């Protein structure tokens, strides 16, 4: 019997502009500025043991690998 599991998934989205993010299954955090965005992303990555990826459009995603 083969066990299937999801190995990579988005845990959260951290954005400066809510209009850039559509609806989906991951929670969305809206930051006031880049400093707050970096802080939120760093804290969430530490808590969840996820990895932050910068999409270079004002959106970060936090992914579990």
C-alpha positions in Angstrom: 0.0 0.0 0.0 1.4 3.4 -1.0 0.8 6.3 1.3 0.2 9.7 -0.5 0.8 13.0 1.2 1.1 16.6 0.3 4.7 17.6 0.7 4.7 21.2 -0.4 1.9 23.7 0.4 1.4 27.4 1.0 0.9 28.2 4.7 0.3 31.9 4.5 0.4 34.9 2.2 1.9 38.2 3.5 1.1 41.2 1.3 1.3 45.0 1.1 -1.8 45.2 -1.2 -4.8 43.0 -0.6 -5.9 43.5 -4.3 -2.9 41.4 -5.4 -4.2 38.3 -3.6 -7.2 36.3 -4.6 -9.2 34.0 -2.4 -7.7 30.7 -1.5 -7.1 28.3 1.3 -4.1 30.1 2.9 -4.5 32.9 5.5 -3.7 36.4 4.1 -1.8 38.9 6.3 -1.9 42.5 5.1 1.1 44.6 6.3 1.3 48.3 6.5 4.8 48.6 5.1 7.8 46.5 4.0 9.2 46.4 7.6 6.1 45.0 9.0 5.8 42.6 6.1 9.3 41.3 6.8 8.6 41.0 10.5 5.4 39.0 10.0 7.0 36.7 7.5 10.0 36.0 9.7 7.8 35.3 12.8 5.5 33.0 10.9 8.4 31.2 9.3 9.9 30.5 12.8 6.6 29.4 14.3 5.6 27.1 11.4 9.1 26.0 10.3 8.2 27.2 6.8 10.2 29.0 4.1 9.5 32.6 2.9 9.5 33.3 -0.8 9.4 36.8 -2.2 7.3 37.0 -5.3 8.8 40.5 -6.0 5.4 42.1 -6.4 4.7 43.1 -2.8 3.7 39.5 -1.9 5.5 37.0 0.2 4.3 33.4 0.5 5.2 31.1 3.3 5.7 27.5 2.1 6.1 24.2 3.9 8.6 22.0 2.0 
